[in-house]
Structures are given as structure tokens and as C-alpha cells.
Amino acid sequence: MSPVTTYREFTVTYQGNWYVVVIRLSSRGPVTFTSLSMASCGLCILNNPTMCSNPLFLGLDLSTQQLKAVITDRHHTVVHEASVHFDTDLPLHGTTGGVFKGPEDGQVTSPVEMWLGAIDLLFERMKNAGVDLSAVVAVSGACQVRSFALARNKSNTHFHISDQQHGSVFWTDCAELLLSGLNPSQSLASQLFPSAFSLHNSPTWQDSSTTAACKRLEDLVGGPQALADLTGSRAYERFTGNQISRVITIAVS
């Protein structure tokens, strides 16, 4: 198995239908991931890097207030930056700081349609700025949403965003079918919203409306310390498991 290419931080090797990525961490030595998309590190190899004379690397950051893209070359030089600020660039959604507060106590959510619109607008801005997106060989992402999806365009390119903070997106039964049939000539929002999402407003890391679910979980295992001993953490309102519990409780009631 010979390397496809080697960069300063990682080596990409192709074996069968899989890309093997060895990431070199100075403090812990090399770490190897074998997959087309790796949720653990948020890295997805899109194309064989040797097929591009000047390969580009796209980083995406979905925060509470904005979606930002940074594109670098193989020498780690930033060649382009773009961003979409939710409140100012997508004002029709009416968010403040990228979120809605209420109507319930502690409830903080963001509209999923806004996130989709931000992705559409971000890539439109990069295209209009003359960025050669066909030269992008890898995408790495970090976001506040605990969910991931693979989307495929005509060139069989895959996009991946991993989770970092605590938010949650709730898909419908038909989401996988809709994702597998995306048309690159149409917007994500028009193809996925609202049919792909069971909740149109997603809880974010700021949400604290799940206190009852947290207490119920801690009581089931013997208290906060028992849960921390078992999992490494007590129950926090923003954690996805408690958000799911609350949604189920509301649905059945």
C-alpha cells in the first residue's frame, strides 16, 4: 500500500475503495483513520490529491452566529475566506445572535432552513469570487450541530461536517432518500426543507429546557455522581441524549 501523497500533517493512501489517512500529532504520534468520511476528526477526502496540480483544502466552521469557510493550499497558505452571518445575511429568519429564544423557559433554537440557506449562500459566494471548487481535495468541518450527512453531486464529491459543540438536528424517515437524490442545480433548502426534518428549529448548545430530562436520567443511574462515574460527565441540558429524551416526551404526550 503506497502513499497517494504526503503533506505536512497527514499522509493519504488509497487501498481498494478506501482512503487511509495518517494524521501526525506531535504530542501523541501518528493516528490512522480508514474511511471516506471520518466523524471523529471531521475530515473527508474528496478526490485523489495527485490528480490536481494545485490541490485546495476547504475548512468549514458552523458556529452559532455564522458559517465560515477557509481554503488553503498544500503549503498551508490561506487562499480564500468567506462567511455568512446569519442575522445580517439571512435576516428573513429573524434570529438574534443566530438563535431564537423561547417560547418555553430556557429554550434556545436555530432554524434548520437558515443553516441550509447559509451553505447555499457560502458556496455561491466562493464560486462568484472565482474559487476553483473542483480543485478541493478534502473538506474538514467543525460545527455546533451533533449530526452529519453525506451529500453527493455530479462529480461524486462528498461533503462532511462533524460535530464539536452540542446541538441536534432531527431527521425524518425520508431524509436519507432526499439526501441521496440531491440535484446540484437546486438549492439545499428547496430540496430538503421541510420534508427532511422532523423539527424545523433545532436545539442549540445554549438550550437549557431539558432540566427535567437531566434529572430523570441522573435518578435512573443513582444520581449525578453515579452518572459521572459511568460516563465521565453528569447530565447537562445541552447534551444530545437529554434533548432527544425531551423531544420524545413531548411527542408521546
C-alpha positions as CSV (number, residue, x, y, z in Angstrom):
1,M,0.0,0.0,0.0
2,S,1.9,3.1,-1.2
3,P,1.1,6.6,-0.3
4,V,-1.0,8.7,-2.7
5,T,0.5,11.8,-1.3
6,T,2.1,13.2,1.8
7,Y,1.5,16.6,3.3
8,R,3.0,18.2,6.4
9,E,0.4,16.8,8.8
10,F,-1.0,13.8,7.1
11,T,-0.4,11.1,4.6
12,V,-3.1,9.8,2.3
13,T,-3.0,6.3,1.0
14,Y,-5.6,4.6,-1.3
15,Q,-6.4,0.9,-0.8
16,G,-9.3,-0.6,-2.7
17,N,-12.3,1.6,-2.2
18,W,-10.9,3.3,0.9
19,Y,-8.6,6.2,1.6
20,V,-6.4,5.7,4.6
21,V,-5.4,9.0,6.4
22,V,-2.5,9.0,8.8
23,I,-2.5,12.2,10.9
24,R,0.7,13.1,12.6
25,L,0.2,14.6,16.0
26,S,3.4,16.0,17.5
27,S,2.4,15.1,21.1
28,R,0.9,11.7,20.5
29,G,2.5,10.3,17.4
30,P,0.6,9.2,14.2
31,V,-3.1,8.3,14.3
32,T,-4.6,6.4,11.5
33,F,-8.2,6.6,10.2
34,T,-9.6,4.4,7.5
35,S,-12.7,5.7,5.9
36,L,-14.1,8.0,3.2
37,S,-15.7,10.2,5.9
38,M,-14.4,10.3,9.5
39,A,-16.8,11.8,12.0
40,S,-14.2,11.5,14.7
41,C,-11.9,14.0,13.1
42,G,-14.2,15.8,10.6
43,L,-12.0,15.1,7.6
44,C,-13.3,13.8,4.2
45,I,-11.1,13.0,1.2
46,L,-12.9,14.1,-1.9
47,N,-10.6,13.4,-4.8
48,N,-7.2,11.8,-5.4
49,P,-4.8,14.7,-4.5
50,T,-2.3,13.7,-7.2
51,M,-5.0,14.4,-9.8
52,C,-4.8,18.2,-9.0
53,S,-1.7,20.3,-9.9
54,N,-2.7,22.7,-7.1
55,P,-4.9,20.9,-4.6
56,L,-7.0,23.0,-2.2
57,F,-8.3,22.2,1.2
58,L,-11.6,23.5,2.5
59,G,-12.4,24.1,6.2
60,L,-15.9,24.8,7.3
61,D,-16.9,26.2,10.7
62,L,-20.6,26.4,11.6
63,S,-20.9,28.5,14.8
64,T,-23.9,29.9,16.5
65,Q,-23.7,33.2,14.6
66,Q,-22.2,32.4,11.2
67,L,-20.9,29.8,8.7
68,K,-17.3,30.4,7.7
69,A,-15.1,28.8,5.1
70,V,-11.3,28.9,4.8
71,I,-9.4,27.5,1.8
72,T,-5.7,26.7,2.0
73,D,-3.2,25.3,-0.5
74,R,-0.8,22.4,0.1
75,H,1.6,24.9,1.8
76,H,-1.0,25.9,4.3
77,T,-1.3,29.3,2.7
78,V,-4.8,30.8,3.0
79,V,-6.0,31.5,-0.5
80,H,-9.6,32.4,0.3
81,E,-12.0,33.1,3.1
82,A,-15.8,33.6,3.0
83,S,-18.5,33.8,5.6
84,V,-22.3,34.1,6.0
85,H,-23.5,35.9,9.1
86,F,-27.0,34.6,10.0
87,D,-28.6,37.8,11.4
88,T,-27.4,40.2,8.7
89,D,-27.0,38.0,5.6
90,L,-30.2,35.9,6.2
91,P,-32.4,38.4,8.0
92,L,-35.7,36.9,6.9
93,H,-35.3,34.2,9.5
94,G,-35.4,36.8,12.3
95,T,-32.7,35.4,14.5
96,T,-30.8,37.3,17.1
97,G,-27.2,36.0,17.5
98,G,-28.2,33.2,15.2
99,V,-30.9,31.8,17.5
100,F,-34.5,32.1,18.7
101,K,-35.2,32.2,22.5
102,G,-38.4,30.7,23.8
103,P,-41.3,30.3,23.9
104,E,-40.5,27.9,26.7
105,D,-38.2,28.7,29.6
106,G,-34.6,28.0,28.6
107,Q,-35.5,27.1,25.1
108,V,-32.9,28.2,22.5
109,T,-33.1,27.0,18.9
110,S,-31.9,27.8,15.4
111,P,-33.9,27.4,12.2
112,V,-32.6,24.5,10.1
113,E,-33.7,26.2,6.9
114,M,-31.3,29.1,7.8
115,W,-28.4,26.7,8.1
116,L,-29.2,25.2,4.7
117,G,-29.5,28.7,3.2
118,A,-26.2,29.6,4.7
119,I,-24.5,26.7,3.0
120,D,-26.0,27.6,-0.4
121,L,-25.0,31.2,0.0
122,L,-21.5,30.4,1.2
123,F,-20.7,28.2,-1.8
124,E,-22.3,30.8,-4.2
125,R,-20.0,33.5,-2.8
126,M,-17.0,31.3,-3.2
127,K,-18.0,30.4,-6.8
128,N,-18.6,34.1,-7.6
129,A,-15.2,35.0,-6.1
130,G,-13.5,32.7,-8.7
131,V,-12.6,29.9,-6.3
132,D,-12.0,26.7,-8.3
133,L,-14.0,24.3,-6.1
134,S,-13.1,21.4,-8.4
135,A,-9.6,21.6,-7.0
136,V,-10.7,21.0,-3.5
137,V,-9.4,17.5,-2.5
138,A,-10.5,17.4,1.2
139,V,-13.1,19.1,3.4
140,S,-12.8,19.4,7.2
141,G,-15.5,20.8,9.3
142,A,-16.5,21.8,12.8
143,C,-19.9,22.8,13.9
144,Q,-22.3,23.2,16.8
145,V,-24.7,20.6,15.5
146,R,-24.5,17.0,16.5
147,S,-25.4,15.4,13.2
148,F,-23.8,14.6,10.0
149,A,-24.8,13.9,6.4
150,L,-23.2,12.9,3.2
151,A,-24.3,14.7,0.0
152,R,-23.3,13.7,-3.5
153,N,-23.0,15.9,-6.6
154,K,-22.4,15.1,-10.2
155,S,-18.7,14.6,-9.8
156,N,-19.3,12.1,-6.9
157,T,-17.9,14.5,-4.4
158,H,-18.8,14.0,-0.8
159,F,-19.1,16.7,1.8
160,H,-18.9,16.1,5.5
161,I,-19.3,18.2,8.6
162,S,-18.6,16.8,12.1
163,D,-19.9,17.9,15.4
164,Q,-17.9,19.8,18.0
165,Q,-20.3,21.6,20.4
166,H,-23.8,20.4,21.4
167,G,-26.7,20.9,19.2
168,S,-29.1,18.4,17.5
169,V,-30.8,18.1,14.1
170,F,-33.8,15.7,13.9
171,W,-34.3,14.0,10.5
172,T,-37.5,12.4,9.1
173,D,-37.7,8.9,7.7
174,C,-37.4,10.2,4.2
175,A,-34.2,12.2,4.8
176,E,-31.9,9.6,3.6
177,L,-33.8,9.3,0.3
178,L,-33.8,13.1,-0.2
179,L,-30.1,13.3,0.6
180,S,-29.2,10.6,-1.9
181,G,-31.1,12.4,-4.7
182,L,-29.7,15.9,-4.3
183,N,-29.6,18.0,-7.5
184,P,-26.6,20.3,-7.6
185,S,-28.5,22.8,-9.8
186,Q,-31.0,23.4,-7.0
187,S,-30.6,24.8,-3.5
188,L,-30.3,22.6,-0.5
189,A,-33.1,24.4,1.2
190,S,-35.5,23.8,-1.6
191,Q,-34.7,20.1,-1.7
192,L,-34.5,19.3,2.0
193,F,-36.7,21.7,3.8
194,P,-39.1,21.0,5.4
195,S,-39.5,17.3,4.3
196,A,-36.2,16.1,5.6
197,F,-36.6,17.5,9.2
198,S,-38.9,16.5,11.9
199,L,-38.0,19.6,13.9
200,H,-37.8,22.8,11.9
201,N,-36.0,24.6,14.8
202,S,-33.1,22.7,16.3
203,P,-32.0,23.0,19.9
204,T,-28.5,24.5,20.2
205,W,-25.8,24.3,22.8
206,Q,-27.4,27.3,24.7
207,D,-30.7,25.4,25.3
208,S,-31.5,24.6,28.9
209,S,-35.1,23.4,28.5
210,T,-34.2,19.8,29.3
211,T,-33.7,20.1,33.1
212,A,-36.4,17.5,33.8
213,A,-34.8,15.1,31.3
214,C,-31.4,15.6,33.0
215,K,-32.8,14.9,36.5
216,R,-34.7,11.8,35.2
217,L,-31.5,10.4,33.7
218,E,-29.4,11.0,36.8
219,D,-32.1,9.5,39.0
220,L,-32.2,6.3,36.9
221,V,-28.5,5.7,37.5
222,G,-28.3,6.7,41.1
223,G,-27.5,10.5,41.0
224,P,-25.2,13.0,39.3
225,Q,-22.0,11.4,40.7
226,A,-23.0,7.9,39.6
227,L,-23.7,9.2,36.1
228,A,-20.3,11.0,36.1
229,D,-18.6,7.8,37.2
230,L,-20.2,5.8,34.5
231,T,-19.9,8.2,31.6
232,G,-17.4,10.8,32.6
233,S,-19.9,13.6,33.0
234,R,-23.1,14.5,34.8
235,A,-26.3,15.2,32.8
236,Y,-26.1,18.6,31.1
237,E,-29.1,20.3,29.4
238,R,-27.3,20.8,26.1
239,F,-26.2,17.2,25.7
240,T,-27.9,15.5,22.8
241,G,-29.3,12.5,24.8
242,N,-31.3,14.8,27.0
243,Q,-32.6,16.7,24.0
244,I,-33.8,13.5,22.4
245,S,-35.5,12.5,25.6
246,R,-37.3,15.8,25.8
247,V,-38.5,15.6,22.2
248,I,-39.8,12.0,22.7
249,T,-41.6,13.0,25.9
250,I,-43.3,15.9,24.1
251,A,-44.3,13.7,21.2
252,V,-45.9,10.9,23.2
253,S,-47.7,13.4,25.5
